[in-house]
């Protein structure tokens, strides 16, 4: 390959002609010519198999080593062959030479159908029928006097890798992730240019009968460039090795997560146990233990970041302190930290000090590859999840967090079958489950007394204010209504989503009126920016957008005349007026939060017999609803 380019540049071997030292300078800019590189890569269309990645690194490393010693070695050779008749005869066919850039383009274009490794090694590169004898002779001589002789050989003026660099590190098509680690195309072209540059410089040094001190003056700039290439390819090779190990670990853990022999084997995979053979920290005992401490136990894996809410924490502590739970169950906190910060140790230790169950010494002991599988297989998305494992490592619930929030210890032992049983009970009230005294003060007393309860929230502060003005007018008129603005209460939205998730987890019918009421409230806020819910005790009177409710309340003077007429109560008169002035929507729709694995398909419309259209929406509320 080198011979082909040099013969194209200098012409046929007829008589001695001194190579131009400017050739090397003209070659150096090609390294940084992004347009040229892109054109060459775009023309490449081989029938590719494995690529000898390690060979790329070896050739550039050898080029680097050889370049730094070439001047001294070759000058010594020149002195030895300076006797008459010792120099080969060069006879160019014509004066001048073809521009180097054009010859390089022609060469790479002819190689476009060859796989990467032969391009680099010259094993299958097309040869000229009359190879350049001087170059052939030069490289043959070089192989005897130069350190490269252990790793290179010449055939028809082309460089070829010896078996010493043939250890293979395959880049396979079935592992596309590795394709992104090493830029094979750029590396191969840079190696080709590097080898050609060395050939040009070498030929310039040996094609003279006298020692010329000016020879090799361009070599330092060339060596610096090769040094940079060497560093880049070496870094890519290290990244490749690391990525390859990660892929092997990922594949191993995938098999393990799919079919574990017991829970200890699976849990061990979550930790770097080589770094710490006792990675567990028992909060209640202030001691450390091996993973075997969890053998033959049902384990609740609490997976979260370092922002576990005080509400979730208090529920879990109550469950953990139940004597029945402690008989054969344990909680293990798996902290997932994507990015470390200066305050990480303090935040972690503060949270760890509040939990009596098992955790780890430090978040860095958690296997990052295992975290990737947790996100893919168990759909962890920053919000806390609780994965329930039986003693054999079988997953009994992929996320029991929702049922724990809604039912507490009543959902023990927190399997998917239990939640289905809980929701199938008679006379169950989603409103009573959703709203408790932690969200709305004394609401439980209002429910028991069957008072009118008005729950509302909205993003438009003016609309919220107008509703509150209307409510004050109505209550001042002698009507008893307990009102709560819960729109800005995070716990309300957390419980609402948990309520929906829990019902879907229990395989509830999407057309169940109970679930439809919950979905309607959620949709009113998500679509219309506000919701209003009026109940009498736990019985729902109206479930409507906040704007619609405001319209009805504003017309109080119109419909209040119907109260006590023919026995109509306040709530009945309000509902009748609502149904009269609020036009039904043309399309029936509802929103479901991100519940991977539990979102129903082929849902029939509750209004007509058609199947509802499924539309995906992406949303970010920046940590707030």
C-alpha positions as CSV (number, residue, x, y, z in Angstrom):
1,X,0.0,0.0,0.0
2,X,2.8,2.4,0.9
3,X,4.6,1.4,-2.3
4,X,1.5,2.1,-4.4
5,X,1.2,5.6,-3.1
6,X,4.9,6.4,-3.3
7,X,5.2,5.0,-6.9
8,X,2.2,7.1,-7.8
9,X,3.8,10.2,-6.3
10,X,7.4,9.7,-7.5
11,X,6.8,7.8,-10.8
12,X,8.4,4.6,-12.1
13,X,11.9,3.6,-10.9
14,X,14.2,4.7,-13.7
15,X,16.8,6.9,-12.2
16,X,17.6,8.5,-8.9
17,X,15.3,11.3,-7.9
18,X,15.4,13.0,-4.5
19,X,11.9,12.9,-2.7
20,X,10.6,16.3,-1.8
21,X,10.7,16.9,2.0
22,X,7.6,19.0,1.6
23,X,5.6,15.9,1.0
24,X,5.4,15.2,4.7
25,X,4.2,18.7,5.4
26,X,1.5,18.3,2.8
27,X,0.5,15.0,4.4
28,X,0.2,16.4,7.9
29,X,-2.9,18.6,7.3
30,X,-4.8,15.5,6.1
31,X,-5.0,14.3,9.7
32,X,-7.2,17.2,10.7
33,X,-9.2,17.5,7.5
34,X,-12.6,16.6,8.7
35,X,-14.2,17.0,5.3
36,X,-11.7,14.6,3.7
37,X,-12.2,12.1,6.5
38,X,-16.0,12.2,6.2
39,X,-15.8,11.8,2.4
40,X,-13.6,8.7,2.8
41,X,-15.8,7.2,5.5
42,X,-18.9,7.8,3.5
43,X,-17.4,5.8,0.6
44,X,-16.6,2.8,2.7
45,X,-19.0,-0.1,2.1
46,X,-17.3,-3.4,3.1
47,X,-18.9,-6.7,3.8
48,X,-17.7,-6.4,7.4
49,X,-17.1,-9.1,10.0
50,X,-14.9,-8.9,13.0
51,X,-12.5,-6.0,13.3
52,X,-9.0,-6.6,14.9
53,X,-9.3,-3.6,17.3
54,X,-6.1,-4.5,19.2
55,X,-4.2,-4.6,15.9
56,X,-5.1,-0.9,15.3
57,X,-3.6,0.0,18.6
58,X,-0.5,-2.2,18.0
59,X,0.3,-0.7,14.6
60,X,0.0,2.9,15.8
61,X,2.1,2.1,18.9
62,X,4.8,0.5,16.7
63,X,4.6,3.5,14.3
64,X,5.2,5.8,17.3
65,X,8.2,3.8,18.5
66,X,9.6,3.6,15.1
67,X,9.2,7.2,14.2
68,X,11.3,8.4,17.1
69,X,14.3,6.2,16.2
70,X,14.1,6.3,12.4
71,X,16.6,9.1,11.9
72,X,19.5,7.6,13.8
73,X,19.0,4.1,12.4
74,X,18.7,5.2,8.8
75,X,21.6,7.6,8.8
76,X,23.8,4.8,10.0
77,X,22.6,2.7,7.2
78,X,23.2,5.5,4.7
79,X,26.8,5.7,5.8
80,X,27.2,1.9,5.3
81,X,25.8,2.0,1.7
82,X,27.4,5.2,0.5
83,X,30.0,3.2,-1.5
84,X,29.7,3.4,-5.3
85,X,27.1,0.9,-6.7
86,X,25.4,0.4,-3.4
87,X,22.5,2.7,-4.1
88,X,19.6,1.4,-6.2
89,X,18.9,3.2,-9.4
90,X,15.8,5.4,-9.6
91,X,14.5,6.3,-13.1
92,X,11.3,8.4,-13.0
93,X,9.1,8.1,-16.1
94,X,8.4,11.8,-16.2
95,X,9.4,15.0,-14.5
96,X,7.4,16.1,-11.5
97,X,5.0,14.0,-9.6
98,X,1.2,13.5,-9.0
99,X,0.0,15.5,-6.0
100,X,0.0,13.5,-2.8
101,X,-3.5,14.4,-1.9
102,X,-4.9,13.1,-5.2
103,X,-3.0,9.8,-4.9
104,X,-4.2,9.3,-1.3
105,X,-7.8,9.8,-2.4
106,X,-7.4,7.3,-5.3
107,X,-5.8,4.8,-3.0
108,X,-8.6,5.0,-0.3
109,X,-11.2,5.0,-3.0
110,X,-9.9,1.7,-4.3
111,X,-10.0,0.2,-0.8
112,X,-13.6,1.2,-0.2
113,X,-15.0,-2.3,-0.5
114,X,-12.3,-3.9,1.7
115,X,-13.0,-4.7,5.4
116,X,-11.1,-2.5,8.0
117,X,-8.4,-4.9,9.1
118,X,-7.1,-5.7,5.5
119,X,-7.0,-1.9,4.8
120,X,-4.8,-1.5,7.8
121,X,-2.6,-4.6,7.3
122,X,-2.4,-4.6,3.5
123,X,-3.2,-8.4,3.3
124,X,-5.9,-8.0,0.7
125,X,-5.1,-4.5,-0.7
126,X,-4.8,-4.4,-4.5
127,X,-1.2,-4.5,-5.7
128,X,0.3,-2.8,-8.7
129,X,1.5,-5.0,-11.4
130,X,4.9,-3.2,-11.2
131,X,5.6,-2.4,-7.6
132,X,8.0,0.3,-6.8
133,X,11.4,-1.5,-6.5
134,X,13.1,1.2,-4.5
135,X,10.4,1.3,-1.9
136,X,10.3,-2.5,-1.8
137,X,14.1,-2.5,-1.3
138,X,14.0,0.3,1.3
139,X,11.4,-1.5,3.4
140,X,13.2,-4.8,3.1
141,X,16.4,-3.1,4.3
142,X,14.5,-1.4,7.0
143,X,13.1,-4.7,8.3
144,X,16.7,-5.8,9.0
145,X,18.0,-2.7,10.7
146,X,15.0,-1.2,12.4
147,X,13.1,-2.0,15.6
148,X,9.9,-2.6,13.6
149,X,11.4,-5.8,12.2
150,X,9.7,-7.8,15.0
151,X,6.3,-6.6,14.1
152,X,6.2,-5.8,10.4
153,X,7.0,-7.5,7.2
154,X,6.8,-6.4,3.6
155,X,5.1,-7.8,0.6
156,X,5.1,-5.9,-2.7
157,X,5.8,-2.6,-0.8
158,X,2.9,-3.0,1.6
159,X,3.0,-3.3,5.4
160,X,1.5,-6.3,7.0
161,X,1.0,-7.1,10.7
162,X,2.9,-10.1,12.1
163,X,1.2,-12.8,14.2
164,X,2.5,-11.0,17.3
165,X,-0.3,-8.3,16.9
166,X,-3.0,-10.7,15.8
167,X,-4.7,-11.2,19.2
168,X,-8.3,-10.4,18.4
169,X,-10.7,-8.2,20.3
170,X,-13.8,-8.7,18.2
171,X,-16.3,-5.9,17.6
172,X,-19.4,-7.9,16.7
173,X,-22.4,-6.7,14.9
174,X,-24.7,-8.2,17.6
175,X,-23.2,-5.9,20.2
176,X,-24.0,-2.5,18.7
177,X,-22.9,-0.7,22.0
178,X,-19.3,-1.5,21.3
179,X,-19.5,0.2,17.8
180,X,-19.8,3.6,19.6
181,X,-16.8,3.1,21.7
182,X,-14.0,3.0,19.0
183,X,-14.2,5.1,15.9
184,X,-12.9,2.3,13.7
185,X,-13.2,4.3,10.4
186,X,-11.2,7.3,11.6
187,X,-8.6,5.2,13.4
188,X,-8.0,3.1,10.3
189,X,-7.6,6.1,8.0
190,X,-5.3,7.8,10.5
191,X,-3.2,4.7,10.7
192,X,-3.0,4.5,6.9
193,X,-1.9,8.1,6.7
194,X,0.6,7.5,9.5
195,X,2.2,4.5,7.8
196,X,2.4,6.4,4.5
197,X,4.0,9.4,6.2
198,X,6.6,7.1,7.7
199,X,7.3,5.5,4.3
200,X,7.7,8.9,2.6
201,X,10.0,10.2,5.3
202,X,12.0,6.9,5.3
203,X,12.4,7.0,1.5
204,X,13.6,10.6,1.7
205,X,16.2,9.6,4.2
206,X,17.7,6.6,2.3
207,X,17.6,7.8,-1.3
208,X,20.9,9.7,-1.1
209,X,24.6,8.8,-1.2
210,X,25.7,11.5,1.2
211,X,24.5,12.3,4.7
212,X,22.2,15.3,4.5
213,X,21.7,17.0,7.9
214,X,18.5,18.6,6.7
215,X,16.9,15.2,6.3
216,X,14.3,14.4,9.0
217,X,13.7,18.1,9.9
218,X,9.9,17.5,9.5
219,X,10.0,14.5,11.7
220,X,9.3,16.2,15.1
221,X,6.0,17.6,13.9
222,X,5.0,14.3,12.4
223,X,6.0,12.4,15.7
224,X,3.9,14.9,17.7
225,X,0.9,14.2,15.5
226,X,1.4,10.4,15.8
227,X,1.7,10.8,19.6
228,X,-1.7,12.4,19.6
229,X,-3.2,9.7,17.5
230,X,-1.6,7.0,19.7
231,X,-3.0,8.6,22.8
232,X,-6.5,8.8,21.3
233,X,-6.6,5.2,20.0
234,X,-5.2,4.0,23.3
235,X,-7.9,5.8,25.2
236,X,-10.5,4.4,22.9
237,X,-9.1,0.9,23.4
238,X,-9.3,1.3,27.2
239,X,-12.9,2.5,26.9
240,X,-13.6,-0.5,24.7
241,X,-12.2,-2.9,27.2
242,X,-14.2,-1.3,30.0
243,X,-17.4,-1.3,28.0
244,X,-16.8,-4.9,27.0
245,X,-16.5,-5.9,30.7
246,X,-19.7,-3.9,31.5
247,X,-21.6,-5.8,28.7
248,X,-20.4,-9.1,30.0
249,X,-21.5,-8.2,33.5
250,X,-24.8,-6.9,32.1
251,X,-25.5,-10.2,30.3
252,X,-24.5,-12.2,33.4
253,X,-26.9,-10.1,35.6
254,X,-29.7,-10.4,33.1
255,X,-29.5,-14.1,33.3
256,X,-29.4,-14.0,37.1
257,X,-32.3,-11.6,37.4
258,X,-34.4,-13.9,35.2
259,X,-33.7,-17.1,37.0
260,X,-32.0,-16.7,40.4
261,X,-31.3,-19.8,42.6
262,X,-32.2,-17.9,45.8
263,X,-32.5,-14.3,47.0
264,X,-28.9,-14.2,48.3
265,X,-27.5,-14.8,44.8
266,X,-29.7,-12.0,43.4
267,X,-29.0,-9.5,46.1
268,X,-25.2,-10.2,45.9
269,X,-25.4,-9.1,42.3
270,X,-26.5,-5.6,43.5
271,X,-23.3,-5.0,45.4
272,X,-19.6,-4.8,44.8
273,X,-18.9,-7.5,47.4
274,X,-15.2,-7.7,46.4
275,X,-14.8,-4.2,47.8
276,X,-16.6,-5.1,51.1
277,X,-17.5,-8.7,52.1
278,X,-19.9,-7.3,54.7
279,X,-21.8,-4.6,52.7
280,X,-24.9,-4.7,54.8
281,X,-25.5,-2.2,57.6
282,X,-28.2,-3.1,60.1
283,X,-29.7,0.2,61.4
284,X,-31.4,-1.2,64.5
285,X,-28.3,-3.0,65.6
286,X,-25.6,-0.6,64.3
287,X,-23.7,-3.6,63.0
288,X,-22.5,-4.9,59.6
289,X,-23.4,-8.3,58.1
290,X,-22.8,-10.4,55.0
291,X,-25.5,-10.8,52.4
292,X,-26.1,-14.3,53.8
293,X,-27.9,-12.6,56.7
294,X,-30.9,-12.4,54.3
295,X,-31.0,-16.0,53.4
296,X,-34.4,-17.7,53.7
297,X,-36.1,-14.4,54.3
298,X,-38.7,-12.5,52.3
299,X,-36.9,-9.3,51.4
300,X,-38.5,-5.9,50.5
301,X,-36.0,-4.1,48.3
302,X,-36.6,-0.4,48.9
303,X,-35.0,1.3,45.9
304,X,-34.8,5.1,45.9
305,X,-32.6,8.1,45.6
306,X,-31.6,10.2,48.7
307,X,-34.9,12.1,48.8
308,X,-37.1,9.5,50.5
309,X,-40.1,11.4,51.9
310,X,-40.8,11.6,55.6
311,X,-44.3,10.2,54.9
312,X,-43.1,7.1,53.1
313,X,-40.4,6.7,55.8
314,X,-43.0,6.8,58.6
315,X,-45.2,4.2,56.9
316,X,-42.3,1.8,56.3
317,X,-41.1,2.2,59.9
318,X,-44.5,1.3,61.2
319,X,-44.5,-1.8,59.0
320,X,-41.0,-2.8,60.0
321,X,-41.9,-2.6,63.7
322,X,-44.8,-5.0,63.3
323,X,-43.9,-8.3,65.2
324,X,-45.5,-10.4,62.4
325,X,-43.3,-8.6,59.8
326,X,-40.1,-9.2,61.7
327,X,-40.7,-13.0,61.9
328,X,-39.5,-13.7,58.4
329,X,-39.3,-10.4,56.5
330,X,-36.6,-7.8,56.1
331,X,-36.3,-4.4,54.3
332,X,-33.1,-3.6,52.3
333,X,-32.6,-0.1,51.2
334,X,-30.8,0.2,47.8
335,X,-29.7,3.9,47.3
336,X,-29.4,4.9,43.7
337,X,-27.2,7.9,43.2
338,X,-26.6,8.9,39.5
339,X,-24.2,11.8,40.3
340,X,-22.1,12.4,43.4
341,X,-21.8,15.7,45.1
342,X,-20.0,17.3,48.0
343,X,-22.9,17.0,50.4
344,X,-23.6,13.3,49.4
345,X,-22.0,11.8,52.5
346,X,-24.0,14.0,54.9
347,X,-27.3,13.5,53.1
348,X,-26.8,9.7,52.9
349,X,-25.8,9.4,56.6
350,X,-28.7,11.6,57.7
351,X,-31.2,9.4,55.9
352,X,-29.5,6.2,56.9
353,X,-29.7,7.2,60.6
354,X,-33.5,7.3,60.4
355,X,-34.0,3.7,59.1
356,X,-33.8,0.6,61.4
357,X,-33.6,-1.9,58.5
358,X,-30.7,-3.0,56.3
359,X,-28.8,-0.6,54.0
360,X,-25.3,-0.3,52.7
361,X,-22.2,1.4,54.0
362,X,-22.1,3.8,51.1
363,X,-24.0,4.2,47.7
364,X,-20.8,3.5,45.7
365,X,-21.0,-0.2,46.8
366,X,-24.1,-0.5,44.6
367,X,-23.3,-2.1,41.3
368,X,-23.9,0.4,38.5
369,X,-24.6,-2.4,36.0
370,X,-27.3,-3.8,38.4
371,X,-28.8,-0.3,38.6
372,X,-29.1,-0.3,34.9
373,X,-31.1,-3.5,35.0
374,X,-33.2,-2.2,37.9
375,X,-34.2,0.7,35.7
376,X,-34.9,-1.5,32.7
377,X,-36.5,-4.5,34.3
378,X,-38.2,-3.0,37.4
379,X,-38.8,0.4,35.8
380,X,-37.2,2.5,38.5
381,X,-37.6,6.2,37.6
382,X,-36.4,8.2,40.6
383,X,-39.6,7.7,42.5
384,X,-39.2,5.1,45.3
385,X,-40.2,1.5,44.5
386,X,-40.4,-1.6,46.7
387,X,-39.6,-4.9,45.0
388,X,-40.8,-7.9,47.0
389,X,-38.6,-11.1,46.8
390,X,-39.4,-14.4,48.3
391,X,-36.6,-16.6,49.7
392,X,-35.9,-18.2,46.3
393,X,-35.4,-14.8,44.7
394,X,-38.7,-14.8,42.9
395,X,-40.4,-11.4,42.4
396,X,-43.7,-11.4,44.2
397,X,-44.4,-7.8,43.4
398,X,-42.4,-5.5,41.1
399,X,-43.5,-2.5,43.0
400,X,-45.4,-2.7,46.3
401,X,-44.9,1.0,47.1
402,X,-48.4,2.0,46.0
403,X,-50.2,-0.6,48.1
404,X,-48.0,0.2,51.1
405,X,-48.9,3.9,50.8
406,X,-52.6,3.2,50.5
407,X,-53.1,0.2,52.9
408,X,-50.1,0.2,55.2
409,X,-49.6,-3.1,57.0
410,X,-53.1,-4.2,55.9
411,X,-51.5,-5.1,52.5
412,X,-49.1,-7.6,54.2
413,X,-47.3,-9.6,52.7
414,X,-47.4,-7.1,49.9
415,X,-47.9,-9.4,46.9
416,X,-49.8,-8.5,43.8
417,X,-52.5,-11.0,44.8
418,X,-53.1,-9.2,48.1
419,X,-53.8,-5.8,46.4
420,X,-56.4,-7.4,44.1
421,X,-58.2,-8.9,47.1
422,X,-58.2,-5.5,49.0
423,X,-59.8,-3.6,46.1
424,X,-62.5,-6.3,45.6
425,X,-63.9,-5.8,49.1
426,X,-67.5,-4.5,49.3
427,X,-68.4,-0.9,50.1
428,X,-64.8,0.3,49.6
429,X,-64.4,4.1,49.3
430,X,-61.5,5.4,47.2
431,X,-62.2,8.9,48.5
432,X,-61.6,7.8,52.1
433,X,-58.4,6.0,51.1
434,X,-57.2,9.0,49.2
435,X,-57.9,11.8,51.6
436,X,-56.8,11.5,55.2
437,X,-56.0,13.9,58.0
438,X,-52.4,14.3,56.8
439,X,-53.7,16.0,53.7
440,X,-56.8,17.7,55.0
441,X,-57.2,18.4,58.7
442,X,-60.2,16.7,60.4
443,X,-61.4,15.4,57.1
444,X,-62.0,11.9,58.6
445,X,-64.5,13.5,61.1
446,X,-66.3,15.2,58.2
447,X,-66.5,11.9,56.3
448,X,-68.0,10.1,59.3
449,X,-70.5,13.0,59.9
450,X,-71.4,12.8,56.1
451,X,-70.8,16.5,55.7
452,X,-70.5,18.2,52.3
453,X,-66.7,18.2,51.5
454,X,-65.4,20.3,48.7
455,X,-61.9,19.3,47.5
456,X,-60.3,21.5,44.8
457,X,-57.0,22.7,43.3
458,X,-55.8,24.5,40.2
459,X,-52.9,26.2,38.5
460,X,-54.7,29.4,37.8
461,X,-54.5,31.5,41.0
462,X,-57.3,33.8,39.9
463,X,-59.7,30.9,39.2
464,X,-58.9,29.4,42.6
465,X,-59.5,32.8,44.3
466,X,-62.9,33.2,42.5
467,X,-64.0,29.7,43.7
468,X,-63.0,30.7,47.3
469,X,-65.1,33.9,47.0
470,X,-68.1,31.9,45.8
471,X,-67.7,29.3,48.6
472,X,-67.6,32.0,51.2
473,X,-70.8,33.6,49.9
474,X,-72.5,30.1,50.0
475,X,-71.3,29.3,53.5
476,X,-72.3,32.8,54.8
477,X,-75.8,32.0,53.5
478,X,-76.0,29.2,56.1
479,X,-74.8,26.2,54.1
480,X,-72.3,23.9,55.8
481,X,-69.4,23.0,53.4
482,X,-66.0,21.9,54.5
483,X,-63.5,23.1,51.8
484,X,-59.9,22.0,51.2
485,X,-57.5,23.4,48.6
486,X,-55.2,20.4,48.0
487,X,-53.8,21.4,44.7
488,X,-50.4,22.4,46.1
489,X,-50.1,19.5,48.5
490,X,-47.6,17.0,47.1
491,X,-48.8,14.2,49.4
492,X,-52.3,14.4,47.8
493,X,-50.9,13.8,44.3
494,X,-48.6,11.0,45.5
495,X,-51.5,9.2,47.1
496,X,-53.7,9.8,44.0
497,X,-51.2,8.3,41.7
498,X,-50.6,5.4,44.1
499,X,-54.4,4.9,44.2
500,X,-54.5,4.5,40.4
501,X,-51.4,2.4,40.3
502,X,-52.7,0.1,43.0
503,X,-56.0,-0.5,41.3
504,X,-54.3,-1.2,37.9
505,X,-51.8,-3.4,39.7
506,X,-54.8,-5.4,41.1
507,X,-56.0,-5.9,37.5
508,X,-59.0,-3.7,38.1
509,X,-61.4,-3.3,35.1
510,X,-60.7,0.1,33.5
511,X,-64.4,0.7,33.2
512,X,-65.0,0.1,36.9
513,X,-66.9,3.3,38.2
514,X,-64.5,3.4,41.1
515,X,-61.4,3.6,38.8
516,X,-63.2,6.0,36.4
517,X,-63.9,8.5,39.2
518,X,-60.2,8.5,40.1
519,X,-59.0,8.8,36.5
520,X,-61.5,11.6,36.0
521,X,-60.2,13.7,38.9
522,X,-56.6,13.2,37.6
523,X,-57.6,14.1,34.0
524,X,-59.5,17.2,35.1
525,X,-56.3,18.6,36.6
526,X,-53.9,17.4,33.8
527,X,-56.1,18.5,30.9
528,X,-58.0,21.5,32.2
529,X,-55.5,22.8,34.8
530,X,-57.8,22.4,37.8
531,X,-60.4,20.1,39.5
532,X,-63.2,20.2,41.9
533,X,-64.8,17.3,43.8
534,X,-67.9,17.6,45.9
535,X,-68.8,14.7,48.1
536,X,-71.4,14.0,50.8
537,X,-69.4,11.9,53.2
538,X,-67.7,9.5,50.7
539,X,-70.4,9.7,48.1
540,X,-69.3,11.7,45.0
541,X,-71.8,14.5,44.0
542,X,-69.8,16.2,41.2
543,X,-66.3,15.5,39.8
544,X,-65.6,18.3,37.3
545,X,-63.0,20.7,36.1
546,X,-62.4,23.7,38.4
547,X,-63.7,26.2,35.8
548,X,-67.0,24.3,35.5
549,X,-67.4,24.2,39.2
550,X,-66.6,27.9,39.4
551,X,-69.3,28.6,36.9
552,X,-71.9,26.7,38.9
553,X,-71.0,28.3,42.2
554,X,-71.1,31.8,40.6
555,X,-74.8,31.1,39.7
556,X,-75.7,30.2,43.3
557,X,-78.5,32.8,43.4
558,X,-80.1,31.0,40.4
559,X,-80.2,27.4,41.6
560,X,-80.5,28.0,45.4
561,X,-84.2,28.5,44.9
562,X,-84.5,24.8,44.1
563,X,-83.2,23.8,47.6
564,X,-85.9,22.2,49.7
565,X,-88.3,22.2,46.8
566,X,-89.9,18.8,46.5
567,X,-87.4,17.6,49.1
568,X,-84.3,18.5,47.1
569,X,-81.2,18.9,49.3
570,X,-78.4,21.4,48.6
571,X,-76.2,18.8,46.9
572,X,-79.0,17.6,44.7
573,X,-79.9,21.1,43.5
574,X,-76.2,21.9,42.9
575,X,-75.8,18.7,40.8
576,X,-78.9,19.3,38.7
577,X,-77.8,22.8,37.9
578,X,-74.3,21.6,37.1
579,X,-75.6,19.0,34.6
580,X,-77.8,21.6,33.1
581,X,-75.2,24.4,32.4
582,X,-72.0,22.3,31.9
583,X,-72.1,20.8,28.4
584,X,-70.8,17.2,28.1
585,X,-67.5,16.9,26.3
586,X,-67.5,15.7,22.7
587,X,-64.7,13.2,23.4
588,X,-64.3,11.0,26.5
589,X,-60.7,10.7,27.6
590,X,-58.6,10.2,30.7
591,X,-55.0,10.4,31.7
592,X,-52.9,7.7,33.2
593,X,-49.5,8.4,34.9
594,X,-46.4,6.5,33.9
595,X,-47.1,3.0,35.0
596,X,-44.9,0.8,32.8
597,X,-46.2,-2.8,32.7
598,X,-49.6,-1.9,34.1
599,X,-51.1,0.4,31.5
600,X,-54.1,-1.3,29.9
601,X,-54.5,-1.8,26.2
602,X,-57.6,-2.0,23.9
603,X,-59.8,0.0,26.4
604,X,-63.4,0.3,25.5
605,X,-65.0,3.7,25.9
606,X,-67.4,3.8,28.9
607,X,-69.8,6.0,26.9
608,X,-69.9,4.2,23.6
609,X,-68.8,0.7,22.4
610,X,-65.8,1.9,20.5
611,X,-62.1,1.2,21.5
612,X,-60.4,4.3,22.9
613,X,-57.4,5.7,21.1
614,X,-54.1,5.5,23.0
615,X,-52.0,8.7,23.0
616,X,-48.6,9.0,24.6
617,X,-47.7,12.3,26.3
618,X,-44.4,13.3,27.8
619,X,-44.4,15.8,30.7
620,X,-42.1,17.3,33.2
621,X,-43.4,19.2,36.2
622,X,-39.9,19.9,37.6
623,X,-40.6,18.0,40.8
624,X,-44.0,19.4,41.5
625,X,-47.5,18.7,40.2
